[in-house]
């Protein structure tokens, strides 16, 4: 195998979480008394840190963005978290990598509590040796520091797999390659502009790049 360690983003890479995340954002905006746009306009919320997204896409102050995150989690923690599904081919890929003695690690801007709930719900936790996650209080959410946490548990060559520019940035900041995947929520243009080393159209291309 080309890599001894493979770091996976969660949303848009391991699971399609679009319904749960956008429903949670809609709930938060409504509770904050803000206008709720069409679902498609909320897809940029998938992947980046939540507070950053509420500030960037909704024009909220840091304080109001924190309130919006709290409202978001009211819905997400009970309902939105499971409005989610595993991306086709992911269990088989993880089984293949484990069989090749490749260490699989999750590196996500989602808090550890929710990350583990999702992985256990979909029976994916068994494939991962460690989860590098964000903190609940938004003090530790940037992808470079999360990838750095993951790499503390790695020996040998490592690669990051993700669907958004944040994943590429996290990999580049830690001097490891990144494979951008197009079955998530980022476009080829986004990934290329961020400097992804490789881009996989589908699961077959991803397996070939890892092999």
Backbone as JSON Lines, residues from 0, in Angstrom:
{"i":0,"aa":"X","n":[0.83,-1.2,0.0],"ca":[0.0,0.0,0.0],"c":[0.87,1.25,0.0]}
{"i":1,"aa":"X","n":[0.37,2.3,-0.62],"ca":[1.11,3.56,-0.73],"c":[1.18,4.29,0.61]}
{"i":2,"aa":"X","n":[0.13,4.15,1.43],"ca":[0.05,4.88,2.7],"c":[-0.18,3.91,3.86]}
{"i":3,"aa":"X","n":[0.46,4.23,4.98],"ca":[0.24,3.43,6.2],"c":[-0.92,3.98,7.02]}
{"i":4,"aa":"X","n":[-1.25,5.26,6.8],"ca":[-2.33,5.91,7.56],"c":[-3.22,6.69,6.61]}
{"i":5,"aa":"X","n":[-4.53,6.55,6.77],"ca":[-5.49,7.29,5.95],"c":[-6.42,8.05,6.88]}
{"i":6,"aa":"X","n":[-6.42,9.38,6.74],"ca":[-7.28,10.25,7.54],"c":[-8.52,10.59,6.72]}
{"i":7,"aa":"X","n":[-9.68,10.39,7.3],"ca":[-10.94,10.64,6.62],"c":[-11.7,11.8,7.27]}
{"i":8,"aa":"X","n":[-12.15,12.74,6.44],"ca":[-13.17,13.68,6.87],"c":[-14.45,12.88,7.1]}
{"i":9,"aa":"X","n":[-15.41,13.45,7.81],"ca":[-16.67,12.73,8.07],"c":[-17.8,13.16,7.13]}
{"i":10,"aa":"X","n":[-18.29,14.39,7.31],"ca":[-19.43,14.85,6.51],"c":[-19.04,15.02,5.04]}
{"i":11,"aa":"X","n":[-19.74,14.3,4.16],"ca":[-19.48,14.4,2.74],"c":[-18.39,13.47,2.26]}
{"i":12,"aa":"X","n":[-17.74,12.76,3.18],"ca":[-16.68,11.83,2.8],"c":[-17.03,10.42,3.25]}
{"i":13,"aa":"X","n":[-17.43,10.27,4.51],"ca":[-17.89,8.97,5.01],"c":[-19.41,8.86,4.95]}
{"i":14,"aa":"X","n":[-20.1,9.96,5.24],"ca":[-21.56,9.94,5.23],"c":[-22.13,11.15,4.49]}
{"i":15,"aa":"X","n":[-23.34,10.98,3.97],"ca":[-24.09,12.08,3.37],"c":[-24.99,12.64,4.47]}
{"i":16,"aa":"X","n":[-24.53,13.71,5.08],"ca":[-25.22,14.3,6.23],"c":[-26.02,15.53,5.86]}
{"i":17,"aa":"X","n":[-26.26,15.73,4.57],"ca":[-26.85,16.99,4.09],"c":[-28.23,17.27,4.69]}
{"i":18,"aa":"X","n":[-29.09,16.27,4.78],"ca":[-30.44,16.5,5.28],"c":[-30.41,16.94,6.74]}
{"i":19,"aa":"X","n":[-29.67,16.23,7.58],"ca":[-29.64,16.55,8.99],"c":[-28.99,17.89,9.28]}
{"i":20,"aa":"X","n":[-27.92,18.2,8.56],"ca":[-27.24,19.48,8.8],"c":[-28.1,20.65,8.35]}
{"i":21,"aa":"X","n":[-28.67,20.55,7.15],"ca":[-29.48,21.67,6.67],"c":[-30.76,21.84,7.49]}
{"i":22,"aa":"X","n":[-31.37,20.74,7.92],"ca":[-32.54,20.86,8.79],"c":[-32.17,21.54,10.11]}
{"i":23,"aa":"X","n":[-30.98,21.24,10.62],"ca":[-30.53,21.83,11.88],"c":[-30.25,23.32,11.71]}
{"i":24,"aa":"X","n":[-29.67,23.7,10.56],"ca":[-29.42,25.11,10.29],"c":[-30.75,25.86,10.15]}
{"i":25,"aa":"X","n":[-31.72,25.25,9.45],"ca":[-33.04,25.88,9.3],"c":[-33.69,26.1,10.66]}
{"i":26,"aa":"X","n":[-33.6,25.11,11.52],"ca":[-34.16,25.21,12.87],"c":[-33.5,26.36,13.63]}
{"i":27,"aa":"X","n":[-32.18,26.46,13.53],"ca":[-31.45,27.5,14.24],"c":[-31.82,28.89,13.73]}
{"i":28,"aa":"X","n":[-31.88,29.04,12.42],"ca":[-32.22,30.35,11.84],"c":[-33.63,30.78,12.24]}
{"i":29,"aa":"X","n":[-34.55,29.82,12.19],"ca":[-35.94,30.14,12.58],"c":[-36.02,30.54,14.05]}
{"i":30,"aa":"X","n":[-35.28,29.81,14.89],"ca":[-35.31,30.12,16.32],"c":[-34.66,31.46,16.62]}
{"i":31,"aa":"X","n":[-33.7,31.86,15.77],"ca":[-33.03,33.16,15.94],"c":[-33.84,34.29,15.32]}
{"i":32,"aa":"X","n":[-34.98,33.96,14.69],"ca":[-35.82,34.98,14.08],"c":[-35.28,35.49,12.76]}
{"i":33,"aa":"X","n":[-34.49,34.64,12.07],"ca":[-33.88,35.03,10.81],"c":[-34.59,34.34,9.65]}
{"i":34,"aa":"X","n":[-34.46,34.89,8.46],"ca":[-35.09,34.28,7.29],"c":[-34.4,32.95,6.97]}
{"i":35,"aa":"X","n":[-35.17,32.01,6.49],"ca":[-34.65,30.67,6.19],"c":[-34.61,30.49,4.67]}
{"i":36,"aa":"X","n":[-33.42,30.38,4.08],"ca":[-33.32,30.23,2.62],"c":[-33.66,28.82,2.17]}
{"i":37,"aa":"X","n":[-33.63,28.6,0.87],"ca":[-33.84,27.27,0.31],"c":[-32.73,26.34,0.78]}
{"i":38,"aa":"X","n":[-33.05,25.07,0.88],"ca":[-32.11,24.09,1.41],"c":[-30.77,24.11,0.66]}
{"i":39,"aa":"X","n":[-30.81,24.21,-0.67],"ca":[-29.59,24.14,-1.47],"c":[-28.6,25.24,-1.09]}
{"i":40,"aa":"X","n":[-29.12,26.38,-0.63],"ca":[-28.24,27.49,-0.28],"c":[-27.54,27.26,1.06]}
{"i":41,"aa":"X","n":[-27.94,26.21,1.76],"ca":[-27.33,25.91,3.05],"c":[-26.26,24.83,2.96]}
{"i":42,"aa":"X","n":[-26.05,24.28,1.77],"ca":[-25.03,23.23,1.61],"c":[-23.62,23.69,1.99]}
{"i":43,"aa":"X","n":[-23.28,24.99,1.83],"ca":[-21.94,25.41,2.27],"c":[-21.69,25.21,3.77]}
{"i":44,"aa":"X","n":[-22.76,25.0,4.56],"ca":[-22.58,24.73,5.99],"c":[-21.97,23.35,6.23]}
{"i":45,"aa":"X","n":[-22.03,22.49,5.25],"ca":[-21.58,21.11,5.43],"c":[-20.05,21.06,5.32]}
{"i":46,"aa":"X","n":[-19.41,20.77,6.44],"ca":[-17.95,20.65,6.43],"c":[-17.23,21.63,7.32]}
{"i":47,"aa":"X","n":[-17.38,22.96,7.09],"ca":[-16.64,23.94,7.88],"c":[-17.14,24.02,9.32]}
{"i":48,"aa":"X","n":[-16.36,24.64,10.21],"ca":[-16.82,24.87,11.58],"c":[-18.12,25.69,11.58]}
{"i":49,"aa":"X","n":[-19.05,25.34,12.45],"ca":[-20.38,25.95,12.44],"c":[-20.37,27.45,12.72]}
{"i":50,"aa":"X","n":[-19.65,27.86,13.76],"ca":[-19.65,29.29,14.09],"c":[-19.15,30.12,12.91]}
{"i":51,"aa":"X","n":[-18.1,29.64,12.29],"ca":[-17.55,30.32,11.11],"c":[-18.6,30.45,10.02]}
{"i":52,"aa":"X","n":[-19.39,29.4,9.81],"ca":[-20.4,29.41,8.76],"c":[-21.54,30.38,9.07]}
{"i":53,"aa":"X","n":[-21.99,30.4,10.33],"ca":[-23.05,31.34,10.69],"c":[-22.58,32.79,10.54]}
{"i":54,"aa":"X","n":[-21.32,33.04,10.85],"ca":[-20.78,34.39,10.68],"c":[-20.67,34.74,9.2]}
{"i":55,"aa":"X","n":[-20.12,33.82,8.41],"ca":[-19.84,34.08,7.0],"c":[-21.1,34.14,6.15]}
{"i":56,"aa":"X","n":[-21.98,33.17,6.32],"ca":[-23.14,33.06,5.43],"c":[-24.38,33.8,5.92]}
{"i":57,"aa":"X","n":[-24.42,34.1,7.22],"ca":[-25.6,34.77,7.77],"c":[-25.28,36.16,8.31]}
{"i":58,"aa":"X","n":[-24.03,36.54,8.3],"ca":[-23.64,37.86,8.76],"c":[-23.8,38.07,10.26]}
{"i":59,"aa":"X","n":[-23.74,36.99,11.03],"ca":[-23.92,37.1,12.48],"c":[-22.63,37.51,13.18]}
{"i":60,"aa":"X","n":[-22.78,38.21,14.29],"ca":[-21.63,38.52,15.12],"c":[-21.15,37.23,15.77]}
{"i":61,"aa":"X","n":[-19.96,37.26,16.35],"ca":[-19.44,36.07,17.01],"c":[-20.37,35.6,18.12]}
{"i":62,"aa":"X","n":[-20.93,36.53,18.89],"ca":[-21.83,36.17,19.98],"c":[-23.11,35.55,19.46]}
{"i":63,"aa":"X","n":[-23.71,36.15,18.42],"ca":[-24.93,35.6,17.86],"c":[-24.68,34.27,17.15]}
{"i":64,"aa":"X","n":[-23.5,34.15,16.56],"ca":[-23.15,32.89,15.9],"c":[-23.06,31.76,16.92]}
{"i":65,"aa":"X","n":[-22.54,32.06,18.1],"ca":[-22.47,31.05,19.16],"c":[-23.88,30.65,19.6]}
{"i":66,"aa":"X","n":[-24.8,31.63,19.68],"ca":[-26.19,31.32,20.03],"c":[-26.81,30.43,18.95]}
{"i":67,"aa":"X","n":[-26.51,30.74,17.69],"ca":[-27.05,29.94,16.59],"c":[-26.53,28.51,16.64]}
{"i":68,"aa":"X","n":[-25.25,28.35,17.01],"ca":[-24.68,27.01,17.15],"c":[-25.43,26.23,18.23]}
{"i":69,"aa":"X","n":[-25.74,26.89,19.33],"ca":[-26.48,26.23,20.42],"c":[-27.87,25.8,19.95]}
{"i":70,"aa":"X","n":[-28.54,26.67,19.19],"ca":[-29.86,26.33,18.64],"c":[-29.74,25.16,17.66]}
{"i":71,"aa":"X","n":[-28.73,25.21,16.83],"ca":[-28.47,24.13,15.86],"c":[-28.37,22.79,16.59]}
{"i":72,"aa":"X","n":[-27.62,22.78,17.67],"ca":[-27.38,21.52,18.38],"c":[-28.61,21.01,19.11]}
{"i":73,"aa":"X","n":[-29.56,21.89,19.42],"ca":[-30.82,21.44,20.02],"c":[-31.5,20.45,19.09]}
{"i":74,"aa":"X","n":[-31.53,20.78,17.81],"ca":[-32.18,19.91,16.82],"c":[-31.25,18.76,16.43]}
{"i":75,"aa":"X","n":[-29.99,19.11,16.18],"ca":[-29.06,18.12,15.64],"c":[-28.83,16.96,16.6]}
{"i":76,"aa":"X","n":[-28.69,17.24,17.89],"ca":[-28.33,16.2,18.86],"c":[-29.43,15.16,19.04]}
{"i":77,"aa":"X","n":[-30.68,15.54,18.75],"ca":[-31.79,14.61,18.93],"c":[-32.28,13.99,17.63]}
{"i":78,"aa":"X","n":[-32.27,14.79,16.56],"ca":[-32.89,14.34,15.3],"c":[-31.94,14.42,14.11]}
{"i":79,"aa":"X","n":[-31.33,15.58,13.92],"ca":[-30.51,15.81,12.74],"c":[-29.34,14.86,12.59]}
{"i":80,"aa":"X","n":[-28.77,14.45,13.69],"ca":[-27.6,13.59,13.66],"c":[-27.85,12.28,12.91]}
{"i":81,"aa":"X","n":[-29.11,11.8,12.96],"ca":[-29.44,10.54,12.31],"c":[-30.17,10.71,10.98]}
{"i":82,"aa":"X","n":[-30.37,11.97,10.55],"ca":[-30.88,12.24,9.2],"c":[-29.65,12.23,8.29]}
{"i":83,"aa":"X","n":[-29.15,11.05,8.06],"ca":[-27.8,10.84,7.58],"c":[-27.72,9.45,6.97]}
{"i":84,"aa":"X","n":[-26.8,9.22,6.05],"ca":[-26.6,7.88,5.51],"c":[-25.17,7.69,5.06]}
{"i":85,"aa":"X","n":[-24.7,6.45,5.16],"ca":[-23.33,6.13,4.75],"c":[-23.22,6.22,3.23]}
{"i":86,"aa":"X","n":[-22.17,6.83,2.76],"ca":[-21.93,6.92,1.32],"c":[-21.62,5.54,0.77]}
{"i":87,"aa":"X","n":[-22.25,5.2,-0.33],"ca":[-22.1,3.86,-0.93],"c":[-20.63,3.54,-1.19]}
{"i":88,"aa":"X","n":[-20.23,2.35,-0.75],"ca":[-18.86,1.89,-0.98],"c":[-17.9,2.15,0.15]}
{"i":89,"aa":"X","n":[-18.28,3.0,1.11],"ca":[-17.38,3.33,2.22],"c":[-17.1,2.12,3.12]}
{"i":90,"aa":"X","n":[-18.1,1.34,3.55],"ca":[-17.76,0.18,4.4],"c":[-16.8,-0.78,3.71]}
{"i":91,"aa":"X","n":[-17.0,-1.01,2.43],"ca":[-16.14,-1.92,1.69],"c":[-14.71,-1.37,1.6]}
{"i":92,"aa":"X","n":[-14.58,-0.05,1.4],"ca":[-13.26,0.56,1.33],"c":[-12.55,0.44,2.68]}
{"i":93,"aa":"X","n":[-13.27,0.69,3.75],"ca":[-12.66,0.6,5.08],"c":[-12.25,-0.84,5.4]}
{"i":94,"aa":"X","n":[-13.08,-1.79,5.02],"ca":[-12.73,-3.21,5.21],"c":[-11.45,-3.55,4.44]}
{"i":95,"aa":"X","n":[-11.37,-3.07,3.21],"ca":[-10.19,-3.31,2.37],"c":[-8.93,-2.72,3.02]}
{"i":96,"aa":"X","n":[-9.02,-1.49,3.49],"ca":[-7.85,-0.85,4.1],"c":[-7.43,-1.56,5.39]}
{"i":97,"aa":"X","n":[-8.4,-1.93,6.21],"ca":[-8.08,-2.66,7.44],"c":[-7.4,-3.98,7.13]}
{"i":98,"aa":"X","n":[-7.86,-4.65,6.09],"ca":[-7.27,-5.94,5.7],"c":[-5.83,-5.78,5.25]}
{"i":99,"aa":"X","n":[-5.49,-4.57,4.77],"ca":[-4.12,-4.28,4.34],"c":[-3.29,-3.67,5.47]}
{"i":100,"aa":"X","n":[-3.82,-3.72,6.69],"ca":[-3.15,-3.18,7.88],"c":[-2.89,-1.68,7.78]}
{"i":101,"aa":"X","n":[-3.78,-0.98,7.11],"ca":[-3.71,0.47,7.04],"c":[-4.48,1.05,8.22]}
{"i":102,"aa":"X","n":[-3.86,2.0,8.91],"ca":[-4.52,2.65,10.05],"c":[-5.49,3.71,9.52]}
{"i":103,"aa":"X","n":[-6.76,3.61,9.89],"ca":[-7.78,4.57,9.47],"c":[-8.15,5.46,10.66]}
{"i":104,"aa":"X","n":[-8.16,6.77,10.41],"ca":[-8.43,7.75,11.45],"c":[-9.44,8.77,10.92]}
{"i":105,"aa":"X","n":[-10.37,9.19,11.75],"ca":[-11.31,10.25,11.39],"c":[-10.71,11.59,11.81]}
{"i":106,"aa":"X","n":[-10.76,12.57,10.9],"ca":[-10.3,13.93,11.21],"c":[-11.41,14.88,10.78]}
{"i":107,"aa":"X","n":[-12.19,15.34,11.74],"ca":[-13.4,16.1,11.42],"c":[-13.57,17.34,12.31]}
{"i":108,"aa":"X","n":[-14.23,18.34,11.76],"ca":[-14.55,19.55,12.53],"c":[-15.83,19.39,13.34]}
{"i":109,"aa":"X","n":[-16.32,18.16,13.42],"ca":[-17.49,17.86,14.25],"c":[-17.01,17.44,15.64]}
{"i":110,"aa":"X","n":[-17.71,17.82,16.7],"ca":[-17.32,17.4,18.05],"c":[-17.27,15.88,18.2]}
{"i":111,"aa":"X","n":[-16.41,15.42,19.1],"ca":[-16.2,13.98,19.26],"c":[-17.48,13.25,19.67]}
{"i":112,"aa":"X","n":[-18.29,13.87,20.53],"ca":[-19.53,13.24,20.98],"c":[-20.4,12.85,19.79]}
{"i":113,"aa":"X","n":[-20.61,13.77,18.86],"ca":[-21.47,13.51,17.71],"c":[-20.78,12.58,16.71]}
{"i":114,"aa":"X","n":[-19.47,12.73,16.56],"ca":[-18.73,11.88,15.64],"c":[-18.86,10.41,16.04]}
{"i":115,"aa":"X","n":[-18.66,10.13,17.3],"ca":[-18.74,8.74,17.77],"c":[-20.17,8.21,17.69]}
{"i":116,"aa":"X","n":[-21.16,9.05,17.97],"ca":[-22.55,8.61,17.86],"c":[-22.87,8.19,16.43]}
{"i":117,"aa":"X","n":[-22.39,8.95,15.46],"ca":[-22.65,8.64,14.05],"c":[-21.93,7.36,13.65]}
{"i":118,"aa":"X","n":[-20.66,7.25,13.97],"ca":[-19.88,6.08,13.57],"c":[-20.42,4.8,14.21]}
{"i":119,"aa":"X","n":[-20.84,4.9,15.47],"ca":[-21.39,3.72,16.14],"c":[-22.77,3.37,15.58]}
{"i":120,"aa":"X","n":[-23.58,4.39,15.28],"ca":[-24.92,4.16,14.72],"c":[-24.84,3.4,13.41]}
{"i":121,"aa":"X","n":[-23.85,3.75,12.58],"ca":[-23.72,3.11,11.27],"c":[-22.7,1.97,11.25]}
{"i":122,"aa":"X","n":[-22.27,1.55,12.44],"ca":[-21.36,0.41,12.57],"c":[-20.03,0.65,11.86]}
{"i":123,"aa":"X","n":[-19.56,1.88,11.87],"ca":[-18.28,2.21,11.23],"c":[-17.14,2.38,12.23]}
{"i":124,"aa":"X","n":[-17.46,2.53,13.51],"ca":[-16.42,2.8,14.5],"c":[-15.38,1.69,14.53]}
{"i":125,"aa":"X","n":[-15.77,0.48,14.22],"ca":[-14.86,-0.67,14.27],"c":[-13.66,-0.53,13.35]}
{"i":126,"aa":"X","n":[-13.77,0.31,12.33],"ca":[-12.7,0.43,11.35],"c":[-11.66,1.49,11.7]}
{"i":127,"aa":"X","n":[-11.94,2.3,12.73],"ca":[-11.07,3.44,13.03],"c":[-10.32,3.26,14.35]}
{"i":128,"aa":"X","n":[-9.05,3.62,14.32],"ca":[-8.23,3.5,15.52],"c":[-8.27,4.76,16.37]}
{"i":129,"aa":"X","n":[-8.69,5.88,15.78],"ca":[-8.72,7.14,16.54],"c":[-9.62,8.13,15.84]}
{"i":130,"aa":"X","n":[-10.22,9.03,16.62],"ca":[-11.03,10.13,16.06],"c":[-10.44,11.45,16.54]}
{"i":131,"aa":"X","n":[-9.96,12.25,15.6],"ca":[-9.48,13.6,15.89],"c":[-10.64,14.54,15.57]}
{"i":132,"aa":"X","n":[-11.15,15.23,16.59],"ca":[-12.4,15.98,16.44],"c":[-12.28,17.4,17.0]}
{"i":133,"aa":"X","n":[-13.31,18.19,16.73],"ca":[-13.38,19.55,17.26],"c":[-13.87,19.52,18.7]}
{"i":134,"aa":"X","n":[-13.64,20.63,19.39],"ca":[-14.18,20.79,20.74],"c":[-15.61,21.34,20.65]}
{"i":135,"aa":"X","n":[-16.38,21.15,21.69],"ca":[-17.76,21.63,21.7],"c":[-17.84,23.15,21.81]}
{"i":136,"aa":"X","n":[-16.79,23.79,22.38],"ca":[-16.85,25.23,22.64],"c":[-16.24,26.1,21.54]}
{"i":137,"aa":"X","n":[-15.95,25.52,20.38],"ca":[-15.42,26.25,19.22],"c":[-13.99,26.74,19.41]}
{"i":138,"aa":"X","n":[-13.31,26.29,20.46],"ca":[-11.93,26.72,20.68],"c":[-10.93,25.88,19.9]}
{"i":139,"aa":"X","n":[-11.37,24.75,19.4],"ca":[-10.47,23.82,18.7],"c":[-11.27,23.23,17.53]}
{"i":140,"aa":"X","n":[-11.37,23.98,16.43],"ca":[-12.23,23.55,15.32],"c":[-11.56,23.61,13.95]}
{"i":141,"aa":"X","n":[-10.39,24.25,13.87],"ca":[-9.76,24.44,12.57],"c":[-9.11,23.14,12.09]}
{"i":142,"aa":"X","n":[-9.23,22.88,10.78],"ca":[-8.76,21.61,10.24],"c":[-7.25,21.38,10.4]}
{"i":143,"aa":"X","n":[-6.4,22.4,10.25],"ca":[-4.97,22.14,10.46],"c":[-4.64,21.55,11.83]}
{"i":144,"aa":"X","n":[-5.28,22.07,12.89],"ca":[-4.98,21.55,14.22],"c":[-5.6,20.18,14.45]}
{"i":145,"aa":"X","n":[-6.73,19.93,13.8],"ca":[-7.36,18.62,13.92],"c":[-6.54,17.55,13.21]}
{"i":146,"aa":"X","n":[-6.04,17.88,12.02],"ca":[-5.17,16.95,11.3],"c":[-3.88,16.72,12.1]}
{"i":147,"aa":"X","n":[-3.35,17.78,12.7],"ca":[-2.15,17.64,13.53],"c":[-2.4,16.67,14.69]}
{"i":148,"aa":"X","n":[-3.58,16.74,15.31],"ca":[-3.93,15.82,16.38],"c":[-3.93,14.38,15.87]}
{"i":149,"aa":"X","n":[-4.53,14.19,14.68],"ca":[-4.6,12.85,14.1],"c":[-3.22,12.29,13.83]}
{"i":150,"aa":"X","n":[-2.32,13.12,13.33],"ca":[-0.99,12.65,12.96],"c":[-0.13,12.25,14.16]}
{"i":151,"aa":"X","n":[-0.51,12.68,15.34],"ca":[0.21,12.25,16.55],"c":[0.06,10.74,16.77]}
{"i":152,"aa":"X","n":[-0.96,10.17,16.14],"ca":[-1.25,8.75,16.31],"c":[-0.81,7.93,15.09]}
{"i":153,"aa":"X","n":[0.03,8.52,14.26],"ca":[0.43,7.87,13.01],"c":[1.94,7.63,12.95]}
{"i":154,"aa":"X","n":[2.3,6.53,12.3],"ca":[3.69,6.25,11.95],"c":[3.71,5.88,10.48]}
{"i":155,"aa":"X","n":[4.66,6.44,9.73],"ca":[4.73,6.14,8.31],"c":[4.0,7.18,7.48]}
{"i":156,"aa":"X","n":[3.79,6.89,6.21],"ca":[3.16,7.82,5.28],"c":[1.68,7.98,5.57]}
{"i":157,"aa":"X","n":[1.2,9.22,5.47],"ca":[-0.21,9.52,5.75],"c":[-0.81,10.32,4.6]}
{"i":158,"aa":"X","n":[-2.13,10.21,4.44],"ca":[-2.86,10.98,3.44],"c":[-4.2,11.39,4.03]}
{"i":159,"aa":"X","n":[-4.68,12.58,3.63],"ca":[-5.99,13.07,4.06],"c":[-6.97,12.9,2.92]}
{"i":160,"aa":"X","n":[-8.19,12.45,3.24],"ca":[-9.26,12.34,2.24],"c":[-10.41,13.23,2.69]}
{"i":161,"aa":"X","n":[-10.87,14.11,1.8],"ca":[-11.97,14.99,2.14],"c":[-12.62,15.59,0.92]}
{"i":162,"aa":"X","n":[-13.74,16.27,1.14],"ca":[-14.52,16.78,0.01],"c":[-14.55,18.3,-0.08]}
{"i":163,"aa":"X","n":[-13.92,19.02,0.89],"ca":[-13.97,20.47,0.89],"c":[-12.56,21.06,1.0]}
{"i":164,"aa":"X","n":[-12.45,22.35,0.72],"ca":[-11.14,23.0,0.74],"c":[-10.52,22.99,2.13]}
{"i":165,"aa":"X","n":[-11.35,22.93,3.18],"ca":[-10.82,22.89,4.54],"c":[-9.96,21.63,4.73]}
{"i":166,"aa":"X","n":[-10.36,20.53,4.11],"ca":[-9.6,19.29,4.24],"c":[-8.25,19.41,3.55]}
{"i":167,"aa":"X","n":[-8.24,20.05,2.39],"ca":[-6.99,20.28,1.67],"c":[-6.08,21.18,2.49]}
{"i":168,"aa":"X","n":[-6.64,22.25,3.04],"ca":[-5.85,23.18,3.85],"c":[-5.25,22.49,5.06]}
{"i":169,"aa":"X","n":[-6.04,21.61,5.7],"ca":[-5.55,20.9,6.87],"c":[-4.39,19.99,6.54]}
{"i":170,"aa":"X","n":[-4.48,19.34,5.38],"ca":[-3.4,18.45,4.95],"c":[-2.15,19.23,4.6]}
{"i":171,"aa":"X","n":[-2.31,20.31,3.82],"ca":[-1.17,21.1,3.39],"c":[-0.44,21.73,4.58]}
{"i":172,"aa":"X","n":[-1.2,22.16,5.59],"ca":[-0.6,22.78,6.77],"c":[0.26,21.78,7.54]}
{"i":173,"aa":"X","n":[0.0,20.49,7.34],"ca":[0.74,19.44,8.04],"c":[1.64,18.64,7.1]}
{"i":174,"aa":"X","n":[1.81,19.16,5.89],"ca":[2.76,18.58,4.93],"c":[2.46,17.13,4.56]}
{"i":175,"aa":"X","n":[1.16,16.83,4.41],"ca":[0.78,15.51,3.89],"c":[-0.11,15.74,2.67]}
{"i":176,"aa":"X","n":[-0.16,14.77,1.75],"ca":[-1.01,14.92,0.56],"c":[-2.49,14.81,0.9]}
{"i":177,"aa":"X","n":[-3.31,15.35,0.01],"ca":[-4.76,15.27,0.19],"c":[-5.41,14.76,-1.09]}
{"i":178,"aa":"X","n":[-6.31,13.82,-0.93],"ca":[-7.14,13.34,-2.04],"c":[-8.52,13.97,-1.87]}
{"i":179,"aa":"X","n":[-8.91,14.79,-2.83],"ca":[-10.24,15.37,-2.82],"c":[-11.22,14.43,-3.49]}
{"i":180,"aa":"X","n":[-12.4,14.27,-2.91],"ca":[-13.4,13.37,-3.48],"c":[-14.6,14.17,-3.98]}
{"i":181,"aa":"X","n":[-15.13,13.77,-5.13],"ca":[-16.23,14.49,-5.76],"c":[-17.6,13.89,-5.45]}
{"i":182,"aa":"X","n":[-17.65,12.88,-4.57],"ca":[-18.96,12.34,-4.19],"c":[-19.48,13.02,-2.93]}
{"i":183,"aa":"X","n":[-18.78,14.09,-2.49],"ca":[-19.23,14.86,-1.33],"c":[-19.88,16.16,-1.75]}
{"i":184,"aa":"X","n":[-19.5,17.28,-1.1],"ca":[-20.19,18.54,-1.33],"c":[-19.31,19.62,-1.94]}
{"i":185,"aa":"X","n":[-18.05,19.33,-2.16],"ca":[-17.16,20.29,-2.8],"c":[-17.06,20.01,-4.29]}
{"i":186,"aa":"X","n":[-16.78,21.03,-5.07],"ca":[-16.64,20.87,-6.52],"c":[-15.18,20.6,-6.88]}
{"i":187,"aa":"X","n":[-14.97,20.16,-8.12],"ca":[-13.61,19.97,-8.61],"c":[-12.85,21.3,-8.56]}
{"i":188,"aa":"X","n":[-13.52,22.38,-8.95],"ca":[-12.88,23.69,-8.95],"c":[-12.42,24.07,-7.54]}
{"i":189,"aa":"X","n":[-13.29,23.86,-6.56],"ca":[-12.93,24.18,-5.18],"c":[-11.69,23.41,-4.73]}
{"i":190,"aa":"X","n":[-11.69,22.11,-5.02],"ca":[-10.59,21.25,-4.58],"c":[-9.3,21.57,-5.32]}
{"i":191,"aa":"X","n":[-9.41,21.82,-6.62],"ca":[-8.22,22.17,-7.39],"c":[-7.64,23.5,-6.95]}
{"i":192,"aa":"X","n":[-8.51,24.48,-6.72],"ca":[-8.04,25.8,-6.27],"c":[-7.36,25.73,-4.91]}
{"i":193,"aa":"X","n":[-7.82,24.81,-4.07],"ca":[-7.22,24.65,-2.74],"c":[-5.88,23.94,-2.82]}
{"i":194,"aa":"X","n":[-5.64,23.23,-3.93],"ca":[-4.36,22.56,-4.11],"c":[-4.38,21.08,-3.79]}
{"i":195,"aa":"X","n":[-5.54,20.42,-3.96],"ca":[-5.59,18.97,-3.71],"c":[-4.56,18.26,-4.6]}
{"i":196,"aa":"X","n":[-3.87,17.29,-4.03],"ca":[-2.84,16.57,-4.78],"c":[-3.45,15.62,-5.8]}
{"i":197,"aa":"X","n":[-4.58,15.04,-5.44],"ca":[-5.3,14.12,-6.33],"c":[-6.79,14.37,-6.17]}
{"i":198,"aa":"X","n":[-7.57,14.01,-7.18],"ca":[-9.02,14.11,-7.09],"c":[-9.63,12.8,-7.58]}
{"i":199,"aa":"X","n":[-10.53,12.25,-6.79],"ca":[-11.21,11.0,-7.13],"c":[-12.66,11.27,-7.47]}
{"i":200,"aa":"X","n":[-13.06,10.84,-8.65],"ca":[-14.45,11.02,-9.08],"c":[-15.38,10.13,-8.29]}
{"i":201,"aa":"X","n":[-14.92,8.9,-8.02],"ca":[-15.79,7.92,-7.37],"c":[-14.96,7.0,-6.48]}
{"i":202,"aa":"X","n":[-15.64,6.02,-5.9],"ca":[-14.98,5.12,-4.94],"c":[-13.91,4.27,-5.6]}
{"i":203,"aa":"X","n":[-14.11,3.87,-6.84],"ca":[-13.1,3.06,-7.54],"c":[-11.82,3.85,-7.74]}
{"i":204,"aa":"X","n":[-11.95,5.1,-8.14],"ca":[-10.76,5.94,-8.32],"c":[-10.06,6.17,-6.99]}
{"i":205,"aa":"X","n":[-10.83,6.33,-5.93],"ca":[-10.25,6.54,-4.62],"c":[-9.43,5.32,-4.19]}
{"i":206,"aa":"X","n":[-9.98,4.13,-4.38],"ca":[-9.26,2.91,-4.0],"c":[-7.97,2.79,-4.81]}
{"i":207,"aa":"X","n":[-8.04,3.11,-6.1],"ca":[-6.84,3.03,-6.95],"c":[-5.76,3.99,-6.45]}
{"i":208,"aa":"X","n":[-6.16,5.21,-6.07],"ca":[-5.19,6.18,-5.59],"c":[-4.55,5.74,-4.27]}
{"i":209,"aa":"X","n":[-5.3,5.07,-3.43],"ca":[-4.75,4.59,-2.16],"c":[-3.86,3.37,-2.34]}
{"i":210,"aa":"X","n":[-4.1,2.63,-3.4],"ca":[-3.33,1.4,-3.64],"c":[-2.04,1.67,-4.37]}
